[in-house]
Amino acid sequence: MDIGRSFTYMFDDQEWLKKLGIGGLLVLLSVIPLLNIFTILVLMGYTLRVLQNVAKGSDTPLPEWDDWGGDWMKGLMITLAGLIFSIPVLAVSGFSAIVSSFAYNASSDVESFMGICIAGLSCLSALWGLLMALYLPAAMIKYAETEEFSAFFKFGEIFGFIKDNLGNYIVAILLIIVAELISGFGVILCVVGVFFTSFWAMLVQPHLLGQVKALAGGITPVAAAAAPVAPPAPSFGDLSTADLGGFDAEPEEPTEDEEEA
């Protein structure tokens, strides 16, 4: 994997300033209630297109911001899948809240028992969350292949993909976390900068996942474009008499008549 490339490839696009600016603006607008239903989903769909490009071996130029409706629909599918996988955690949280309300008025023995139950449920929620943190990125890769919603639930294929590419996959997950941490430094730029660095981090994630998919498919990972090579200096070769317009390369010796003159 070309790790460094994942953090810098977006700047090789000739229009990177415009494209990152639009993305950062959408992240900024995502703090507005109701409007974020549109902006967040569009961002998700856009990054999915980045993943698809990298998986095919091409990361530049970045996709154009020309498919807002399509990006929104893709983002909606990703969000719905995430909500479905969150149901166990939501159910456990609701059940824990009910148990806690009963424990508040119960005897000390019952309260202790219910406290143990709540702690156990919290551990289950944490384990499920960890499992989903490992599963969902691979499910995203699978969804990017066909753009079919059912792809998120092909558990055997997804876990098989993780197993077959475990090393690269774990590296990608860890680096995604690193990118998220780095994006927090945008706070230094008068707070507003965090929205643009957040979008930068969003672009790092699909590039890493796209590289995992490319390697799994035997496609050579993308690499930084080579510096342009200067054209060779023109070579005129050996000039012949004909090349000199009929003049000999060496002057002729003067004749006897010319010398007497």
C-alpha positions as CSV (number, residue, x, y, z in Angstrom):
1,M,0.0,0.0,0.0
2,D,1.1,3.5,-0.8
3,I,0.3,5.1,2.6
4,G,1.7,8.5,1.9
5,R,-0.3,8.7,-1.3
6,S,-3.5,8.4,0.5
7,F,-2.8,11.5,2.5
8,T,-1.7,13.7,-0.4
9,Y,-3.3,12.4,-3.7
10,M,-6.1,15.0,-3.6
11,F,-3.6,17.8,-4.1
12,D,-2.5,16.4,-7.4
13,D,-5.8,17.4,-9.0
14,Q,-5.4,20.6,-10.9
15,E,-8.8,21.8,-9.4
16,W,-8.1,20.5,-5.9
17,L,-8.7,23.9,-4.3
18,K,-12.2,24.2,-5.8
19,K,-13.2,20.6,-5.2
20,L,-11.9,20.5,-1.6
21,G,-13.5,23.9,-1.0
22,I,-16.9,22.6,-2.1
23,G,-16.5,19.6,0.2
24,G,-15.4,21.7,3.1
25,L,-18.4,24.0,2.6
26,L,-20.8,21.0,2.7
27,V,-19.2,19.8,5.9
28,L,-19.7,23.3,7.3
29,L,-23.3,23.4,6.3
30,S,-23.8,20.0,7.9
31,V,-24.0,21.7,11.3
32,I,-27.4,23.1,10.3
33,P,-30.3,20.9,11.3
34,L,-32.4,19.5,8.4
35,L,-29.9,20.8,5.9
36,N,-27.5,18.2,7.1
37,I,-29.9,15.4,5.8
38,F,-28.8,16.5,2.4
39,T,-25.2,17.6,2.8
40,I,-23.9,14.6,4.8
41,L,-25.5,12.1,2.4
42,V,-24.0,13.8,-0.6
43,L,-20.6,13.7,1.0
44,M,-20.9,10.0,1.6
45,G,-21.9,9.4,-2.0
46,Y,-19.0,11.5,-3.2
47,T,-16.4,9.6,-1.2
48,L,-17.9,6.3,-2.5
49,R,-17.1,7.5,-6.0
50,V,-13.5,8.1,-4.9
51,L,-13.3,4.6,-3.5
52,Q,-14.6,3.2,-6.8
53,N,-12.0,5.1,-8.8
54,V,-9.1,4.1,-6.6
55,A,-10.2,0.4,-6.7
56,K,-9.8,0.6,-10.5
57,G,-6.3,2.0,-10.1
58,S,-7.0,5.7,-10.7
59,D,-7.2,8.4,-8.0
60,T,-6.9,11.6,-10.0
61,P,-8.6,13.7,-11.0
62,L,-11.1,13.8,-8.1
63,P,-14.7,13.3,-9.2
64,E,-16.5,16.3,-10.3
65,W,-19.3,17.7,-8.2
66,D,-21.8,17.0,-10.9
67,D,-24.0,14.1,-9.5
68,W,-25.6,15.5,-6.4
69,G,-28.7,13.4,-6.7
70,G,-26.8,10.2,-7.3
71,D,-24.4,10.9,-4.5
72,W,-27.3,11.6,-2.2
73,M,-29.0,8.3,-3.0
74,K,-25.7,6.4,-2.4
75,G,-25.2,8.2,0.9
76,L,-28.8,7.3,1.8
77,M,-28.1,3.6,1.2
78,I,-25.0,3.7,3.3
79,T,-26.8,5.5,6.1
80,L,-29.7,3.0,6.1
81,A,-27.3,0.1,6.3
82,G,-25.5,1.8,9.3
83,L,-28.8,2.3,11.1
84,I,-29.8,-1.3,10.6
85,F,-26.5,-2.5,12.1
86,S,-27.0,-0.1,15.0
87,I,-30.3,-1.7,16.0
88,P,-28.7,-4.1,18.5
89,V,-26.9,-1.2,20.2
90,L,-30.1,0.9,20.3
91,A,-32.0,-2.1,21.7
92,V,-29.5,-2.7,24.4
93,S,-29.3,0.9,25.3
94,G,-33.1,1.1,25.7
95,F,-33.2,-2.0,27.7
96,S,-30.4,-0.7,30.0
97,A,-32.4,2.5,30.5
98,I,-35.4,0.4,31.6
99,V,-33.4,-1.7,34.0
100,S,-31.8,1.4,35.5
101,S,-35.2,2.9,36.2
102,F,-36.3,-0.2,38.1
103,A,-33.0,-0.4,39.9
104,Y,-33.4,3.1,41.2
105,N,-36.4,2.1,43.5
106,A,-35.3,-1.5,44.2
107,S,-33.6,-2.9,47.2
108,S,-29.9,-2.9,47.6
109,D,-29.5,-6.6,46.5
110,V,-31.7,-6.2,43.5
111,E,-30.0,-2.9,42.7
112,S,-26.6,-4.7,42.8
113,F,-27.8,-7.4,40.5
114,M,-29.3,-5.0,38.0
115,G,-26.0,-3.0,38.1
116,I,-24.2,-6.2,37.0
117,C,-26.7,-6.7,34.2
118,I,-26.3,-3.2,33.0
119,A,-22.5,-3.5,33.0
120,G,-22.8,-6.7,31.0
121,L,-25.0,-5.1,28.5
122,S,-22.6,-2.2,28.2
123,C,-19.8,-4.7,27.4
124,L,-22.0,-6.3,24.8
125,S,-22.7,-2.9,23.2
126,A,-19.0,-2.1,23.1
127,L,-18.1,-5.4,21.5
128,W,-20.8,-5.0,18.9
129,G,-19.6,-1.5,18.2
130,L,-16.0,-2.8,17.7
131,L,-17.3,-5.5,15.4
132,M,-19.2,-3.0,13.3
133,A,-16.1,-0.7,13.1
134,L,-14.3,-3.6,11.5
135,Y,-17.2,-4.9,9.4
136,L,-18.7,-1.7,7.9
137,P,-15.6,-0.5,5.9
138,A,-15.4,-3.9,4.2
139,A,-19.2,-3.8,3.6
140,M,-18.6,-0.4,2.0
141,I,-16.1,-1.9,-0.4
142,K,-18.6,-4.6,-1.2
143,Y,-21.3,-2.0,-1.9
144,A,-19.0,0.0,-4.1
145,E,-18.7,-3.0,-6.4
146,T,-22.3,-3.3,-7.4
147,E,-24.1,-0.4,-5.6
148,E,-26.7,-2.9,-4.5
149,F,-28.1,-2.5,-1.0
150,S,-28.0,-6.2,-0.4
151,A,-24.2,-6.1,-0.7
152,F,-24.1,-4.8,2.9
153,F,-25.5,-8.1,4.1
154,K,-23.4,-10.6,2.3
155,F,-21.7,-11.6,5.5
156,G,-19.8,-14.6,4.2
157,E,-18.2,-12.7,1.3
158,I,-17.4,-9.7,3.5
159,F,-15.8,-11.6,6.3
160,G,-14.0,-13.7,3.7
161,F,-12.6,-10.5,2.1
162,I,-11.4,-9.3,5.5
163,K,-9.7,-12.6,6.2
164,D,-8.0,-12.7,2.9
165,N,-6.7,-9.1,3.1
166,L,-6.3,-8.9,6.9
167,G,-2.9,-7.1,7.0
168,N,-3.8,-4.4,4.5
169,Y,-7.3,-4.0,5.9
170,I,-6.1,-3.5,9.5
171,V,-3.5,-1.0,8.3
172,A,-6.2,0.9,6.4
173,I,-8.5,1.0,9.5
174,L,-5.7,2.3,11.8
175,L,-4.7,5.0,9.3
176,I,-8.3,6.2,8.9
177,I,-8.3,6.8,12.7
178,V,-5.0,8.7,12.3
179,A,-6.5,10.9,9.6
180,E,-9.5,11.7,11.8
181,L,-7.1,12.7,14.6
182,I,-5.1,14.9,12.3
183,S,-8.2,16.6,10.9
184,G,-8.9,17.9,14.4
185,F,-5.9,20.3,14.0
186,G,-8.2,22.3,11.8
187,V,-9.5,23.9,15.0
188,I,-6.3,26.0,15.0
189,L,-7.4,27.7,11.8
190,C,-10.0,29.8,13.5
191,V,-12.3,26.8,14.0
192,V,-13.6,27.1,10.4
193,G,-10.6,25.2,9.2
194,V,-11.7,22.0,10.9
195,F,-14.5,21.6,8.3
196,F,-12.0,21.6,5.4
197,T,-9.6,19.3,7.2
198,S,-12.5,17.0,8.0
199,F,-13.3,16.7,4.4
200,W,-9.7,16.0,3.7
201,A,-9.9,13.1,6.2
202,M,-13.1,11.9,4.5
203,L,-11.0,11.6,1.2
204,V,-8.2,9.7,2.9
205,Q,-10.6,6.9,4.0
206,P,-11.9,5.9,0.5
207,H,-8.4,6.0,-0.9
208,L,-7.1,3.6,1.7
209,L,-10.1,1.2,1.3
210,G,-9.8,1.5,-2.5
211,Q,-6.2,0.5,-2.3
212,V,-7.1,-2.6,-0.3
213,K,-9.7,-3.5,-2.9
214,A,-7.2,-2.9,-5.8
215,L,-4.6,-5.1,-4.2
216,A,-7.2,-7.8,-3.6
217,G,-8.1,-7.7,-7.2
218,G,-4.5,-7.8,-8.5
219,I,-4.6,-4.2,-9.7
220,T,-1.5,-2.2,-9.2
221,P,-2.1,0.5,-6.6
222,V,-2.1,4.0,-7.8
223,A,1.2,6.0,-7.3
224,A,2.2,9.6,-7.4
225,A,2.6,10.9,-10.9
226,A,6.2,10.9,-12.1
227,A,7.8,14.2,-12.7
228,P,7.8,15.2,-16.3
229,V,10.9,14.3,-18.2
230,A,12.5,17.1,-20.2
231,P,12.6,16.3,-23.9
232,P,16.1,15.3,-25.2
233,A,18.1,18.0,-26.9
234,P,17.8,17.9,-30.7
235,S,20.6,16.0,-32.3
236,F,21.7,16.9,-35.8
237,G,23.9,13.9,-36.3
238,D,26.7,14.0,-38.8
239,L,26.2,16.7,-41.4
240,S,27.0,15.7,-44.9
241,T,27.9,17.8,-47.9
242,A,24.3,17.7,-49.0
243,D,23.1,18.8,-45.6
244,L,25.3,21.9,-45.9
245,G,23.5,23.0,-49.0
246,G,26.1,21.8,-51.4
247,F,29.1,23.2,-49.6
248,D,31.9,21.0,-48.7
249,A,32.7,20.6,-45.0
250,E,36.4,21.4,-45.8
251,P,37.5,24.2,-48.2
252,E,39.1,23.1,-51.4
253,E,42.8,23.7,-52.1
254,P,43.3,26.7,-54.5
255,T,44.4,25.8,-58.0
256,E,47.7,27.1,-59.6
257,D,45.9,29.7,-61.7
258,E,44.2,31.0,-58.6
259,E,47.5,31.2,-56.7
260,E,49.2,33.2,-59.6
261,A,46.3,35.6,-59.6
